[in-house]
Amino acid sequence: MTEHPTSFERPQPGVDPTDPRGALLRSPAPPPAQGVEAPSALPVQARSGDPAPEAAPVVQAGSGTTGRTGKTGNSKDMGMNPAGTGPEHSQPAAAEPDTHRPRPVPEGVPVQPGGADERPSLSGDERRTGQGQPPGRPTPMRRDGDRLRFVGAATRRIARGIDLDEIVMGLCRATVPTFSDAILVYLRDPLPVGDERPTGPLVLRLRRSDRIPQQERDLEDGILPVPVPENPTELDALGTELCEVQPGSALAEVLRGVRPVFTDTPAAHAALPELLGEGCEFAVPSGRRAILAPLRGRRRVIGAALFLRRPDRIPFDPDDLLVAAQLATHSALGIDKAVLYGREAYIADELQRTMLPETLPRPTGVRLASRYLPAAETARVGGDWYDAIPLPGSRVALVVGDVMGHSMTSAAIMGQLRTTAQTLAGLDLPPQEVLHHLDEQAQRLGTDRMATCLYAVYDPVSHRITIANAGHPPPVLLHLGGRAEVLRVPPGAPIGVGGVDFEAVELDAPAGATLLLYTDGLVESRLRDVWTGIEQLREKLAATAQLTGPDHPPPLEALCDEVLDMLGPGDRDDDIALLAARFDGIAPSDVAYWFLEPEDAAPGRARRLARRALSRWGMEDLTDSVELLVSEVVTNAVRYATRPVTLRLLRTDVLRCEVGDDVPQLPRLRQARATDEGGRGLYLVNRLARRWGATRLSTGKVVWFELNRG
């Protein structure tokens, strides 16, 4: 929408009234028409209480062309007294009135000189500085319409900024060189956020200092290229990095006054040394060529801006204080907004990241890698999450989910669902049961708490994976030979719908294969639908696998980076969670498994079986430690079990021993007294084992420990 000047001055001939640069642009007057008499000028209107103005001189425009109609004619046609003595708004003699009559010149705007032949040609320096112009000639930024257009363009430019740097840059580039030759922007350090009450002294830090560039100028928003003097002045070295505002000082009083002031006033002149440093106040041009404008936000002063003009440029006038006040107000409110937005975005981002796992576990038989990318700035917060949870029997649960919506609420719900999933995984429930309980939990959180989730359990001993899906995009399995396939998993309903059953499928997970779990932000955007993105992901995985050959799978970290490279412009509408699992598995020759009857002879039999397995694996140096710990753990299990006890040894990078029974109560480590006959079994395990733990199962529990392989 085009802006029109709101002041009532008549525009200059040859100047577009809608041009945002106003009086800074000047075109030569049109050539006079032969034999046409120009209309006379109108007297300047006087305000109430002012002395009567003198009659304005007759202006010979040299053309019968008016500034608004483009028609030619004599003064009678224009409805004016040729002698200039009639009423100011006399009607024309014609029956039809002409609506395009000239308006009175506002007070304070000098009357234009005579015809085009009386107007001298001015250079760029003279047009900028106002020097070399005849008396009464308008100078840059001397009309109300010019100021309105400039303030409108400058505030629009400042309002475009979202973060702090963009707003400060918008203020600087909007004012230099149109309004001033240099600007120094000081902001409070640190900036207060919202209602936060700052502590400590008021410290101002120089945030940005802009001056007229030496070569190219920015023409955006009406900023006019202005010639620069060849010899630099003191403005080029003005400004210090940091200043502390002392209570009761001159600078504190100026900032407390809020309104912009000329630096030639006593208070502002005394405040300059504190702001700029000792001696720098003498570098500030004199004669009202500097304005100090405090920046006040919603609650308190947050900084100051110093507008400067070079000595060869016309000084500021009192109306320029209003312009500086508008610029300072819009900038301060924008800075407040940017600080609040930045703090909220930081809190939401930290909330979400702290709810994601800091590090991934290192379960036996599988390697893991992950990535998380927040959404774009316009939709920063989301509810995507991933997790890897070790399970009894060297298994691992792989989880990825996406809470619908983009808000801090979505991030909070994500954290609750992730905690619930970890608790359910600790109970060793089947994947479909885990999703069922997550669905119930989402309904308890609210009626509109919806999420998608995929839960998979990998068993490295059996080389199988069990997957259940709740409305989530299907996983992709990259085989060792380079073939990538989208797994056929029942889609299911999203979590939070309620009243639906979830189905689990069991699939082969061959050694060397890679399973990729992801959220829809990776495959869906405004530029493509979900299934198109899934197909592109499958092709990307296959192409990446071809680079390493059929016998070597691509490195996990590099594979995750390659997958994220498929994102293009406009593909960051949603946050992205990515979890990659490389299945190494455990070879059957590295597994020893036995059932032991719950009888008194079970501990002795367990020691003999463990000794034979260690001898077969060439790990005789661990025999004494393993026999002692196995005997203690099996003894505790046999004492309370009613069904056969299981004993399993796993040889990987460590030696792992697992003893399972049908008693759900977990053992506790306690300090046995000197008179106690028992209670020292777990104490020995805790002292000799590398790690140990106990996990409750739906059919009992498993107690395990690990030893380093010498």
C-alpha positions as CSV (number, residue, x, y, z in Angstrom):
1,M,0.0,0.0,0.0
2,T,1.5,3.4,-1.0
3,E,1.8,6.0,1.7
4,H,0.7,9.6,1.1
5,P,2.0,12.6,2.9
6,T,-0.3,13.6,5.7
7,S,0.9,17.2,6.0
8,F,-0.7,20.0,4.1
9,E,2.2,21.4,2.3
10,R,2.2,21.7,-1.5
11,P,4.7,19.2,-3.0
12,Q,7.7,20.5,-4.9
13,P,7.5,20.3,-8.7
14,G,9.2,17.2,-10.0
15,V,9.1,15.3,-6.7
16,D,6.9,12.3,-6.3
17,P,4.9,12.9,-3.1
18,T,4.9,9.1,-2.3
19,D,8.7,8.9,-2.5
20,P,9.9,7.9,1.0
21,R,13.0,9.9,0.6
22,G,11.1,13.2,0.7
23,A,12.9,16.4,0.3
24,L,16.3,14.6,-0.2
25,L,15.3,13.9,-3.8
26,R,15.2,16.9,-6.1
27,S,14.4,17.0,-9.8
28,P,14.9,20.1,-11.9
29,A,11.7,22.1,-12.5
30,P,9.9,21.6,-15.8
31,P,10.6,24.2,-18.5
32,P,8.2,27.2,-18.5
33,A,5.4,27.3,-21.0
34,Q,5.4,30.2,-23.4
35,G,2.8,32.8,-22.8
36,V,1.2,31.3,-19.7
37,E,0.9,33.3,-16.5
38,A,1.6,31.5,-13.3
39,P,-0.8,31.6,-10.3
40,S,0.1,33.8,-7.4
41,A,1.3,32.3,-4.1
42,L,-0.9,32.4,-1.0
43,P,0.0,34.1,2.2
44,V,1.3,32.1,5.1
45,Q,-1.4,31.2,7.6
46,A,-0.8,32.6,11.1
47,R,-1.4,30.7,14.3
48,S,-3.6,32.0,17.0
49,G,-1.8,34.6,19.0
50,D,1.0,35.1,16.5
51,P,1.6,38.4,14.8
52,A,0.0,38.8,11.4
53,P,2.4,37.5,8.7
54,E,3.6,39.7,5.9
55,A,2.2,39.1,2.5
56,A,4.1,36.4,0.7
57,P,5.9,37.4,-2.5
58,V,4.4,36.4,-5.8
59,V,6.1,33.2,-7.1
60,Q,6.6,32.9,-10.8
61,A,6.5,29.2,-11.4
62,G,7.4,29.6,-15.0
63,S,4.8,27.1,-16.0
64,G,1.0,26.8,-16.0
65,T,1.4,23.2,-14.9
66,T,0.1,22.7,-11.3
67,G,1.7,20.3,-8.9
68,R,-1.4,18.1,-8.7
69,T,-3.6,18.5,-11.8
70,G,-1.1,18.7,-14.6
71,K,-3.4,21.2,-16.4
72,T,-2.5,24.6,-17.8
73,G,-4.5,27.8,-17.4
74,N,-4.5,31.3,-16.0
75,S,-5.2,32.4,-12.5
76,K,-8.9,32.8,-13.2
77,D,-9.1,29.2,-14.1
78,M,-7.5,28.3,-10.8
79,G,-10.0,30.3,-8.8
80,M,-7.6,32.9,-7.6
81,N,-7.4,36.7,-7.7
82,P,-4.7,37.6,-10.2
83,A,-3.6,40.6,-8.1
84,G,-3.3,38.4,-5.0
85,T,-5.7,40.8,-3.0
86,G,-8.9,38.8,-3.1
87,P,-10.1,36.3,-0.5
88,E,-7.8,33.4,0.2
89,H,-10.3,30.7,-0.8
90,S,-12.3,32.7,-3.4
91,Q,-14.3,30.6,-5.8
92,P,-13.6,30.5,-9.5
93,A,-15.9,32.3,-12.0
94,A,-16.7,29.1,-13.8
95,A,-19.9,27.2,-12.8
96,E,-18.0,24.0,-12.0
97,P,-15.5,24.4,-9.2
98,D,-12.0,23.1,-9.5
99,T,-11.1,20.7,-6.7
100,H,-7.4,20.9,-7.4
101,R,-6.6,24.4,-6.1
102,P,-3.3,24.9,-4.3
103,R,-3.2,24.7,-0.5
104,P,-1.8,27.3,1.9
105,V,1.9,26.9,2.8
106,P,2.3,25.7,6.4
107,E,4.0,27.9,8.9
108,G,7.7,27.2,9.3
109,V,8.3,26.0,5.7
110,P,10.2,28.6,3.7
111,V,8.6,29.9,0.6
112,Q,10.0,28.5,-2.6
113,P,12.2,30.9,-4.7
114,G,11.2,32.2,-8.0
115,G,11.1,30.4,-11.4
116,A,13.4,27.6,-12.6
117,D,15.9,30.1,-14.0
118,E,16.3,31.5,-10.5
119,R,17.2,28.1,-9.0
120,P,21.0,27.5,-8.9
121,S,22.3,24.0,-9.6
122,L,23.6,22.4,-6.4
123,S,26.1,19.6,-5.9
124,G,25.5,16.5,-3.8
125,D,27.5,18.0,-0.9
126,E,25.5,21.2,-1.0
127,R,22.2,19.3,-1.2
128,R,23.1,17.2,1.8
129,T,24.6,19.9,4.0
130,G,22.3,22.7,3.1
131,Q,25.3,25.0,2.2
132,G,25.2,27.0,-1.0
133,Q,21.4,27.2,-1.0
134,P,19.6,30.6,-1.3
135,P,17.7,31.9,1.7
136,G,14.3,30.4,2.1
137,R,15.2,27.2,0.2
138,P,14.0,24.0,2.0
139,T,16.8,21.7,3.3
140,P,16.8,17.9,3.9
141,M,14.4,16.7,6.7
142,R,13.0,20.2,7.2
143,R,9.3,19.5,6.3
144,D,6.7,17.6,8.3
145,G,6.0,15.3,5.4
146,D,9.6,14.4,5.1
147,R,9.8,13.4,8.7
148,L,6.6,11.4,8.6
149,R,7.8,9.5,5.6
150,F,11.3,8.9,7.2
151,V,9.9,7.8,10.6
152,G,7.4,5.4,8.9
153,A,10.1,3.8,6.8
154,A,12.6,3.6,9.7
155,T,10.1,2.1,12.2
156,R,9.0,-0.5,9.6
157,R,12.7,-1.5,9.2
158,I,13.2,-1.7,12.9
159,A,10.0,-3.8,13.3
160,R,11.3,-6.4,10.8
161,G,13.9,-7.6,13.3
162,I,13.2,-10.7,15.4
163,D,16.4,-11.0,17.4
164,L,18.5,-8.3,19.1
165,D,21.1,-7.9,16.5
166,E,18.5,-7.4,13.7
167,I,16.7,-4.7,15.6
168,V,19.9,-2.7,16.4
169,M,21.1,-3.1,12.9
170,G,17.7,-1.9,11.6
171,L,18.0,1.2,13.7
172,C,21.5,2.0,12.5
173,R,20.9,1.4,8.9
174,A,17.6,3.4,8.9
175,T,19.2,6.5,10.4
176,V,22.6,6.5,8.7
177,P,23.0,8.6,6.5
178,T,19.4,9.9,6.1
179,F,19.0,11.3,9.7
180,S,22.6,11.3,11.0
181,D,26.1,10.7,9.8
182,A,26.9,8.4,12.7
183,I,25.1,6.6,15.5
184,L,26.3,4.9,18.6
185,V,24.0,2.4,20.3
186,Y,24.6,1.5,24.0
187,L,22.7,-1.2,25.7
188,R,22.5,-2.4,29.3
189,D,24.8,-5.3,30.1
190,P,23.2,-7.6,30.9
191,L,19.8,-6.8,29.5
192,P,17.0,-7.4,31.9
193,V,14.3,-9.8,30.8
194,G,10.6,-9.0,31.4
195,D,9.9,-8.1,35.0
196,E,13.3,-9.2,36.1
197,R,14.8,-6.7,38.4
198,P,18.5,-6.1,37.5
199,T,21.1,-6.3,40.3
200,G,24.4,-4.5,40.5
201,P,25.4,-1.2,38.9
202,L,24.0,0.1,35.6
203,V,26.6,-0.8,32.9
204,L,26.2,0.3,29.3
205,R,28.1,-1.6,26.6
206,L,28.6,-0.3,23.0
207,R,26.4,-2.7,21.0
208,R,26.9,-1.2,17.6
209,S,28.5,1.9,16.0
210,D,27.6,2.8,12.4
211,R,28.9,5.6,10.2
212,I,28.4,6.7,6.6
213,P,30.0,3.9,4.5
214,Q,32.8,5.0,2.2
215,Q,31.5,3.5,-1.0
216,E,28.1,1.9,-1.6
217,R,25.0,3.0,0.3
218,D,21.8,1.1,1.1
219,L,19.0,2.4,-0.9
220,E,16.3,0.4,0.9
221,D,13.5,2.3,2.7
222,G,14.5,5.6,1.2
223,I,18.0,5.8,2.5
224,L,19.7,8.1,0.0
225,P,23.4,7.8,-1.0
226,V,25.2,10.9,0.4
227,P,28.6,12.1,-0.6
228,V,31.3,11.5,2.1
229,P,33.9,14.1,2.9
230,E,37.4,13.0,1.8
231,N,39.0,14.0,5.1
232,P,37.8,11.9,8.1
233,T,36.8,13.7,11.2
234,E,36.7,12.9,14.9
235,L,33.5,10.9,14.4
236,D,35.5,8.0,12.9
237,A,37.2,7.2,16.3
238,L,34.3,8.1,18.6
239,G,33.0,5.8,21.3
240,T,34.2,3.5,24.1
241,E,33.3,-0.1,24.7
242,L,32.0,0.0,28.2
243,C,30.8,2.6,30.7
244,E,29.4,2.4,34.2
245,V,26.6,4.8,35.1
246,Q,27.2,6.2,38.6
247,P,24.1,6.9,40.7
248,G,23.4,10.6,40.7
249,S,25.7,11.4,37.9
250,A,24.9,13.6,34.9
251,L,24.4,10.6,32.6
252,A,22.1,9.0,35.1
253,E,20.0,12.1,35.2
254,V,19.8,12.3,31.4
255,L,18.8,8.6,31.2
256,R,16.2,9.1,33.9
257,G,14.7,12.0,31.9
258,V,13.9,9.6,29.1
259,R,13.4,12.3,26.5
260,P,16.1,13.0,23.8
261,V,18.2,16.1,24.4
262,F,20.8,18.1,22.4
263,T,24.3,17.5,23.7
264,D,24.9,21.2,23.9
265,T,22.6,21.4,26.9
266,P,24.5,21.6,30.2
267,A,23.2,18.2,31.5
268,A,23.9,16.3,28.3
269,H,27.3,18.0,27.8
270,A,28.3,16.9,31.3
271,A,27.1,13.3,30.6
272,L,29.2,12.8,27.5
273,P,32.5,12.2,29.2
274,E,30.9,9.5,31.3
275,L,29.4,7.8,28.2
276,L,32.2,8.3,25.7
277,G,35.3,8.5,28.0
278,E,37.4,11.5,29.1
279,G,38.2,13.8,26.2
280,C,35.8,12.3,23.7
281,E,33.2,14.9,24.4
282,F,35.4,17.4,22.5
283,A,35.1,15.2,19.4
284,V,31.3,15.6,19.4
285,P,30.3,18.4,16.9
286,S,29.0,21.5,18.4
287,G,26.0,23.6,17.4
288,R,23.2,21.0,17.9
289,R,24.8,18.3,15.8
290,A,24.4,15.6,18.3
291,I,21.3,14.1,20.1
292,L,21.4,11.8,23.1
293,A,18.3,9.6,23.2
294,P,17.7,7.3,26.1
295,L,16.2,3.9,25.2
296,R,13.4,3.0,27.6
297,G,11.7,-0.4,27.5
298,R,8.5,-1.4,29.1
299,R,9.9,-1.1,32.7
300,R,13.2,0.7,32.7
301,V,15.9,2.4,30.7
302,I,17.8,-0.3,28.8
303,G,20.3,1.9,26.9
304,A,21.0,5.0,24.9
305,A,21.5,6.1,21.3
306,L,23.8,9.0,20.2
307,F,22.9,10.5,16.8
308,L,25.8,12.6,15.3
309,R,26.2,14.9,12.3
310,R,29.4,16.1,10.9
311,P,30.4,19.7,11.2
312,D,29.8,20.3,7.5
313,R,26.2,19.2,7.7
314,I,23.3,21.3,8.8
315,P,22.5,20.9,12.5
316,F,19.5,19.3,14.0
317,D,16.4,21.4,14.8
318,P,13.9,21.0,17.6
319,D,11.6,18.9,15.5
320,D,14.4,16.3,15.1
321,L,14.1,15.6,18.8
322,L,10.6,14.2,18.0
323,V,12.1,12.0,15.3
324,A,14.8,10.7,17.7
325,A,12.2,10.0,20.3
326,Q,10.1,7.9,17.9
327,L,13.2,6.0,16.8
328,A,14.3,5.4,20.4
329,T,10.8,4.3,21.5
330,H,10.4,1.8,18.7
331,S,13.9,0.4,19.1
332,A,13.5,0.0,22.9
333,L,10.2,-1.9,22.6
334,G,11.7,-4.0,19.8
335,I,14.7,-4.8,22.0
336,D,12.4,-5.8,24.9
337,K,10.5,-8.1,22.5
338,A,13.6,-9.7,21.2
339,V,15.0,-10.3,24.6
340,L,11.8,-11.9,25.8
341,Y,11.5,-14.0,22.7
342,G,15.1,-15.1,23.0
343,R,14.7,-16.1,26.6
344,E,11.5,-18.1,25.9
345,A,13.1,-19.9,23.0
346,Y,16.1,-20.7,25.1
347,I,14.0,-22.1,27.9
348,A,11.9,-24.2,25.6
349,D,14.9,-25.5,23.8
350,E,16.7,-26.3,27.0
351,L,13.6,-28.0,28.4
352,Q,13.3,-30.2,25.4
353,R,17.0,-31.0,25.2
354,T,17.2,-31.9,28.9
355,M,14.4,-34.4,28.4
356,L,16.4,-36.2,25.7
357,P,19.2,-38.6,26.7
358,E,22.5,-36.9,27.2
359,T,24.4,-40.0,26.1
360,L,23.3,-43.3,24.6
361,P,24.0,-46.6,26.4
362,R,26.4,-49.2,25.0
363,P,24.4,-52.4,25.1
364,T,25.9,-55.7,24.1
365,G,25.6,-56.6,20.4
366,V,24.4,-53.3,19.1
367,R,25.9,-49.9,18.3
368,L,23.8,-46.7,18.5
369,A,23.9,-43.2,17.0
370,S,21.4,-40.4,17.2
371,R,20.7,-36.9,16.0
372,Y,18.2,-34.2,17.1
373,L,17.5,-31.0,15.2
374,P,15.0,-28.4,16.5
375,A,12.5,-26.8,14.0
376,A,13.1,-23.5,12.3
377,E,12.9,-20.3,14.3
378,T,9.2,-19.8,13.4
379,A,8.2,-23.2,15.0
380,R,11.1,-23.8,17.3
381,V,9.7,-26.1,20.0
382,G,8.5,-29.6,19.3
383,G,7.8,-32.8,21.0
384,D,10.1,-35.3,19.2
385,W,12.1,-37.7,21.3
386,Y,14.2,-40.9,21.0
387,D,15.6,-43.3,23.6
388,A,17.6,-46.5,24.0
389,I,16.9,-48.6,27.1
390,P,18.9,-51.7,28.1
391,L,16.8,-54.7,29.0
392,P,17.5,-58.0,30.8
393,G,19.1,-60.7,28.7
394,S,21.4,-58.2,26.8
395,R,18.4,-56.9,24.9
396,V,17.7,-53.2,24.2
397,A,14.5,-51.2,23.6
398,L,14.6,-48.6,20.8
399,V,12.0,-45.9,21.1
400,V,11.2,-42.9,18.9
401,G,8.1,-40.7,19.3
402,D,6.5,-37.4,18.3
403,V,4.0,-35.3,20.3
404,M,1.7,-33.4,18.1
405,G,2.0,-29.6,18.2
406,H,4.8,-27.0,18.7
407,S,4.8,-25.5,22.1
408,M,6.4,-25.8,25.5
409,T,3.4,-28.0,26.4
410,S,4.3,-30.4,23.7
411,A,7.9,-30.6,25.1
412,A,6.5,-31.2,28.6
413,I,4.2,-34.0,27.5
414,M,7.1,-35.5,25.6
415,G,9.1,-35.7,28.8
416,Q,6.2,-37.3,30.6
417,L,5.7,-39.9,27.9
418,R,9.4,-40.7,27.7
419,T,9.6,-41.2,31.5
420,T,6.6,-43.5,31.3
421,A,8.2,-45.5,28.5
422,Q,11.3,-46.0,30.5
423,T,9.3,-47.2,33.5
424,L,7.3,-49.7,31.3
425,A,10.5,-50.9,29.7
426,G,12.0,-51.6,33.1
427,L,9.0,-54.0,33.7
428,D,10.1,-55.9,30.6
429,L,6.6,-55.7,29.0
430,P,6.0,-56.7,25.4
431,P,6.1,-53.7,22.9
432,Q,2.3,-53.8,22.3
433,E,1.7,-53.6,26.1
434,V,4.1,-50.7,26.4
435,L,2.1,-48.8,23.7
436,H,-1.2,-49.7,25.4
437,H,0.0,-48.2,28.7
438,L,1.4,-45.1,27.0
439,D,-2.0,-44.6,25.4
440,E,-3.7,-44.7,28.8
441,Q,-1.2,-42.3,30.2
442,A,-1.8,-39.8,27.3
443,Q,-5.5,-39.9,28.0
444,R,-4.9,-39.2,31.7
445,L,-2.8,-36.1,30.7
446,G,-5.7,-34.6,28.7
447,T,-8.2,-35.3,25.9
448,D,-6.1,-33.7,23.2
449,R,-2.8,-35.2,24.1
450,M,-1.9,-37.0,20.9
451,A,1.4,-38.6,19.9
452,T,2.9,-41.2,17.6
453,C,5.4,-43.7,18.9
454,L,7.4,-46.7,17.6
455,Y,8.7,-49.2,20.2
456,A,11.2,-52.0,19.2
457,V,13.1,-54.6,21.2
458,Y,16.2,-56.1,19.8
459,D,17.6,-59.5,21.0
460,P,21.3,-59.9,20.0
461,V,21.3,-63.6,20.9
462,S,18.4,-64.6,18.7
463,H,19.1,-61.9,16.1
464,R,15.4,-61.0,16.1
465,I,13.6,-57.7,16.6
466,T,10.0,-57.1,17.8
467,I,8.3,-53.9,16.7
468,A,5.0,-52.3,17.6
469,N,3.8,-49.0,16.0
470,A,1.3,-46.3,17.1
471,G,0.7,-44.2,14.0
472,H,4.4,-43.5,13.4
473,P,6.3,-43.6,10.1
474,P,7.7,-47.1,9.5
475,P,11.4,-47.8,10.1
476,V,13.9,-48.5,7.4
477,L,16.3,-51.5,7.5
478,L,19.6,-51.2,5.6
479,H,21.1,-54.6,4.9
480,L,24.8,-55.4,4.8
481,G,24.7,-55.7,1.0
482,G,23.4,-52.2,0.5
483,R,19.7,-53.0,0.1
484,A,17.4,-50.7,2.0
485,E,13.8,-51.7,2.7
486,V,10.9,-50.1,4.5
487,L,9.7,-52.6,7.1
488,R,6.1,-53.7,6.9
489,V,4.8,-52.8,10.4
490,P,1.1,-52.4,11.2
491,P,0.6,-48.6,11.5
492,G,-1.8,-48.6,14.4
493,A,-3.6,-45.6,15.9
494,P,-1.7,-42.7,17.6
495,I,-1.3,-42.6,21.3
496,G,-4.1,-40.8,23.0
497,V,-6.9,-42.1,20.8
498,G,-7.9,-44.7,23.3
499,G,-9.8,-48.0,22.9
500,V,-7.5,-49.5,20.3
501,D,-5.3,-52.5,20.2
502,F,-1.7,-52.5,19.1
503,E,-0.1,-55.3,17.2
504,A,3.6,-56.4,17.3
505,V,5.5,-58.1,14.6
506,E,8.8,-60.1,15.0
507,L,11.3,-59.8,12.2
508,D,14.9,-60.9,11.5
509,A,17.7,-58.6,12.4
510,P,20.8,-60.0,10.7
511,A,24.2,-59.0,11.8
512,G,25.6,-56.0,10.0
513,A,22.2,-54.5,9.3
514,T,21.2,-51.0,10.4
515,L,17.8,-50.0,11.6
516,L,16.8,-46.3,11.2
517,L,14.1,-44.9,13.4
518,Y,13.0,-41.3,12.7
519,T,10.2,-38.7,13.1
520,D,8.1,-37.3,10.4
521,G,10.1,-34.0,10.3
522,L,12.7,-35.9,8.3
523,V,10.5,-37.1,5.5
524,E,7.5,-34.6,5.5
525,S,7.5,-30.9,4.6
526,R,5.6,-28.4,2.6
527,L,7.4,-29.6,-0.4
528,R,6.7,-33.3,-0.2
529,D,4.4,-35.8,1.4
530,V,5.3,-38.5,3.9
531,W,5.6,-41.4,1.4
532,T,7.6,-39.4,-1.1
533,G,10.0,-38.5,1.7
534,I,10.3,-42.1,2.9
535,E,11.2,-43.3,-0.6
536,Q,13.8,-40.6,-0.8
537,L,15.2,-41.7,2.5
538,R,15.4,-45.3,1.3
539,E,17.2,-44.3,-1.8
540,K,19.6,-42.1,0.2
541,L,20.5,-45.0,2.5
542,A,21.1,-47.3,-0.4
543,A,23.3,-44.8,-2.2
544,T,25.3,-44.2,1.0
545,A,25.8,-47.9,1.5
546,Q,27.2,-48.3,-2.0
547,L,30.1,-46.0,-1.1
548,T,31.5,-48.5,1.4
549,G,31.0,-51.6,-0.6
550,P,28.8,-54.7,-0.1
551,D,30.9,-56.2,2.7
552,H,31.3,-53.1,4.9
553,P,28.4,-51.1,6.4
554,P,28.8,-47.3,6.4
555,P,29.9,-45.8,9.7
556,L,26.9,-44.9,11.9
557,E,27.9,-41.3,12.5
558,A,28.6,-40.6,8.9
559,L,25.3,-42.3,7.9
560,C,23.3,-40.0,10.2
561,D,25.0,-37.0,8.7
562,E,24.2,-38.2,5.2
563,V,20.6,-38.7,6.1
564,L,20.3,-35.2,7.4
565,D,21.8,-33.9,4.2
566,M,18.7,-34.8,2.3
567,L,16.9,-31.9,4.0
568,G,16.5,-29.0,1.6
569,P,15.2,-25.4,1.9
570,G,11.8,-25.3,3.5
571,D,12.2,-28.7,5.1
572,R,12.6,-27.5,8.6
573,D,8.9,-27.0,9.5
574,D,9.2,-29.6,12.3
575,D,11.9,-30.9,14.6
576,I,13.7,-34.1,13.8
577,A,14.7,-37.0,16.0
578,L,16.8,-39.8,14.5
579,L,18.0,-43.0,16.0
580,A,20.3,-45.5,14.2
581,A,21.1,-49.0,15.5
582,R,23.8,-51.2,14.0
583,F,23.0,-54.9,14.8
584,D,26.3,-56.8,15.6
585,G,24.5,-59.6,17.5
586,I,26.2,-62.2,19.6
587,A,27.4,-65.4,17.9
588,P,26.0,-68.7,19.3
589,S,29.5,-69.9,20.1
590,D,29.8,-66.9,22.6
591,V,26.7,-68.0,24.5
592,A,26.4,-70.6,27.2
593,Y,22.9,-71.3,28.7
594,W,21.7,-73.8,31.4
595,F,18.7,-74.6,33.6
596,L,19.3,-75.4,37.2
597,E,16.9,-77.1,39.5
598,P,16.2,-75.2,42.8
599,E,18.1,-77.6,45.0
600,D,21.1,-77.5,47.3
601,A,23.4,-79.0,44.7
602,A,22.6,-76.2,42.2
603,P,25.5,-73.8,43.3
604,G,28.1,-76.6,42.9
605,R,26.8,-77.5,39.4
606,A,26.8,-73.8,38.4
607,R,30.5,-73.5,39.3
608,R,31.4,-76.6,37.2
609,L,29.5,-75.4,34.2
610,A,31.0,-71.9,34.4
611,R,34.5,-73.4,34.7
612,R,34.1,-75.5,31.5
613,A,32.7,-72.6,29.5
614,L,35.7,-70.4,30.5
615,S,38.1,-73.1,29.6
616,R,36.5,-73.5,26.2
617,W,36.8,-69.7,25.6
618,G,40.4,-69.5,26.8
619,M,39.5,-67.3,29.8
620,E,40.9,-69.4,32.7
621,D,42.3,-66.4,34.4
622,L,38.7,-65.4,35.4
623,T,37.8,-68.8,36.8
624,D,38.2,-68.0,40.5
625,S,36.3,-64.8,40.4
626,V,33.5,-66.2,38.2
627,E,33.1,-69.4,40.4
628,L,32.8,-67.3,43.6
629,L,30.3,-64.8,42.2
630,V,28.2,-67.4,40.4
631,S,28.0,-69.5,43.5
632,E,26.8,-66.5,45.6
633,V,24.1,-65.4,43.1
634,V,22.8,-68.9,42.4
635,T,22.6,-69.6,46.1
636,N,20.4,-66.6,46.7
637,A,18.2,-67.6,43.7
638,V,17.8,-71.2,44.8
639,R,16.9,-70.3,48.3
640,Y,13.6,-68.6,47.3
641,A,12.8,-70.0,43.8
642,T,10.1,-72.6,43.1
643,R,10.9,-73.1,39.4
644,P,14.2,-73.9,37.6
645,V,16.9,-71.2,37.8
646,T,18.5,-70.0,34.5
647,L,22.2,-69.4,34.2
648,R,23.7,-67.7,31.1
649,L,27.2,-66.6,30.2
650,L,27.9,-64.2,27.4
651,R,31.3,-63.5,25.9
652,T,31.5,-60.1,24.2
653,D,34.0,-57.3,25.0
654,V,33.2,-58.2,28.6
655,L,32.1,-61.4,30.3
656,R,28.5,-61.2,31.4
657,C,26.7,-63.6,33.7
658,E,22.9,-63.6,34.2
659,V,21.0,-65.6,36.8
660,G,17.2,-65.6,36.5
661,D,14.5,-66.9,38.9
662,D,10.7,-66.6,39.4
663,V,10.9,-64.4,42.5
664,P,10.0,-60.7,41.7
665,Q,11.6,-59.2,44.8
666,L,14.9,-57.5,44.0
667,P,17.9,-58.1,46.2
668,R,19.4,-55.1,48.1
669,L,22.9,-54.4,49.0
670,R,23.4,-54.1,52.7
671,Q,26.2,-54.1,55.2
672,A,26.3,-57.4,57.2
673,R,27.1,-57.3,60.8
674,A,30.0,-59.3,62.3
675,T,27.6,-61.8,63.9
676,D,25.5,-62.4,60.7
677,E,26.0,-65.7,58.9
678,G,24.8,-64.4,55.6
679,G,24.2,-61.2,53.7
680,R,27.7,-60.9,52.2
681,G,27.0,-62.3,48.7
682,L,26.0,-59.0,47.0
683,Y,28.8,-57.3,48.9
684,L,31.3,-59.6,47.2
685,V,29.6,-59.0,43.8
686,N,29.7,-55.3,44.3
687,R,33.5,-55.4,45.2
688,L,34.7,-57.8,42.5
689,A,32.4,-57.1,39.5
690,R,32.9,-54.4,36.9
691,R,29.1,-53.7,37.0
692,W,26.1,-55.4,38.4
693,G,22.4,-55.0,38.6
694,A,19.0,-56.6,39.0
695,T,16.0,-56.2,36.8
696,R,12.4,-57.2,37.5
697,L,10.6,-59.3,34.8
698,S,7.0,-60.2,34.3
699,T,7.9,-63.7,35.3
700,G,10.4,-62.9,38.1
701,K,13.8,-61.2,38.0
702,V,17.4,-61.4,36.6
703,V,20.5,-60.6,38.6
704,W,23.6,-60.0,36.4
705,F,27.2,-58.9,36.7
706,E,30.1,-58.2,34.3
707,L,33.8,-58.8,34.5
708,N,36.6,-57.3,32.3
709,R,38.2,-59.8,30.0
710,G,41.8,-59.5,31.3
